[in-house]
Amino acid sequence: MNVRRFFRYAAGVSDLAVLGHRIRHYRGRAGLTLDGLGDLVGLAGSQLSLMENGKREPRLSQLQAIAAALDVTTTDLLSEEPPTERSRMELELQRLQEGTVYSRLGLPHVRASKTMPDEVLRSLVGLQRELDRRSREAIATPEQARRDSTAIRLQMQQADNAMPELDALAEEQLAAVGHERGALTHRAVADMATRIGFELVYVTDLPHSTRSVTDLEHGRIYLPPASIPGGHGLRSMALQAIAHRLLGHSEPTSYREFLQQRLEINYFAAATLMPRTASVEYLRRAKQERNIAVEDFRDAFGVTHESAAMRFTNLATVDLGLQVHFLRVGDDGALMRAYENDGLPLPMDASGAIEGQVVCRHFAARTAFDRASRTTEFYQYTDTPVGTFWCSSQTGTGTDGEFSITVGVPFDTAKWFRGSSTQRRDQSRCPDKTCCSQPAPEIADRWRTSAWASARMHQHTLAPLPSGTFPGVDDAELYDFLERHAPDEADADSARMGA
Ligand SMILES: [Zn+2]
């Protein structure tokens, strides 16, 4: 008996439609009518019909009787495979028609009757698959994506960038693998994966469009062999994949849901690498000494500067009583990520979106690039139309050029940070165009008609938008990868039997 399958069956979550198709298939092969089989197993033909249509779940004893009457095993009946190609198409037609895309059309449900020719069925399935794919693509316009991204940013601003339930979940998982303090080891991450039934597998041929791939059937999380330049550490990627499982995420049905899931897995990974209790204890001590520094927080927990800076914003307001901002800016001045609840005027388009918008040239996030020595944080006070802010910036190099990571606070609370005694001060009048985004008229007149330049595309604004099953992921490449790495079926079956 296929043990795992049996438990799923016993738990009432087996796919009844497939089971029905398999009973009908073996009944046909045995040359029995519904009533004929009913007589053999002591059930009315009508009850059997409900089972074959996936509308009633047979009890285990009934299933055993049916198997015996049809001269097959219960394992044969409980296989997850549709019995024939025709049956596979019928099941897919049913599944697609029950989906939201088709339901919204108000069209009748077509049942694949015995007399429906194969080519009609194939055509219906093909059309509905395409309809499903197109509707997924339609939610992926850059405009909608920007609106969704803004909504998520504002939602986090409301919550002071904190998700206490994920902080608690992370600490619970750490306690379960016996992690107490300091940097989290790869070993502890692997133990966390094992606890939820997954094995971490390092491969060199992960699909280009993915950071990790999870094979639910065989309990494997595939990861790249070494850290990707630009800050996504291996531990972090493994933790994100684990978070998808722990949080019960399923295939996202909208871009907003995709962003929400990504936010949650990033948060969980950060909350595991920098647990709330230990981090707050560390940061409170630094605050008492008027010596808070993201670079120290980073080194104490062995993470990237960006992770430490982002994580600091999760804890700063709720646990330290500080309003803060965070910026990741490219060397071209374009904003890649940002968060603020301290009123820093962020550049944004008419819809409120910030991605790809150009930050004031006078912000520390940009003046930090002018420095010759960039090994330590750069400090600056900036006067803006809404007040003075103190900022700390660290520059780095990623796959698409240089970037700066900035954390800052309003003037009044700068005193808690290392670098608050800096004499460096700059002034920003943005969003007033005469501040830094408009050239002097006489210079503009001179060059307007006597120069030509070719633009570099912003990678982040043209990043792959959702299409296919998973936003931004090339389906064909993904499935090909899974096929290539799936353990041999025979091995997997014997492993299950042994369980
Ligand atoms: Zn400016």
Boltz pocket constraint, residues with backbone or C-beta under 6 A from the ligand:
constraints:
  - pocket:
      binder: B
      contacts: [[A, 359], [A, 360], [A, 361], [A, 362], [A, 427], [A, 428], [A, 429], [A, 430], [A, 432], [A, 435], [A, 436], [A, 437]]
      max_distance: 6.0
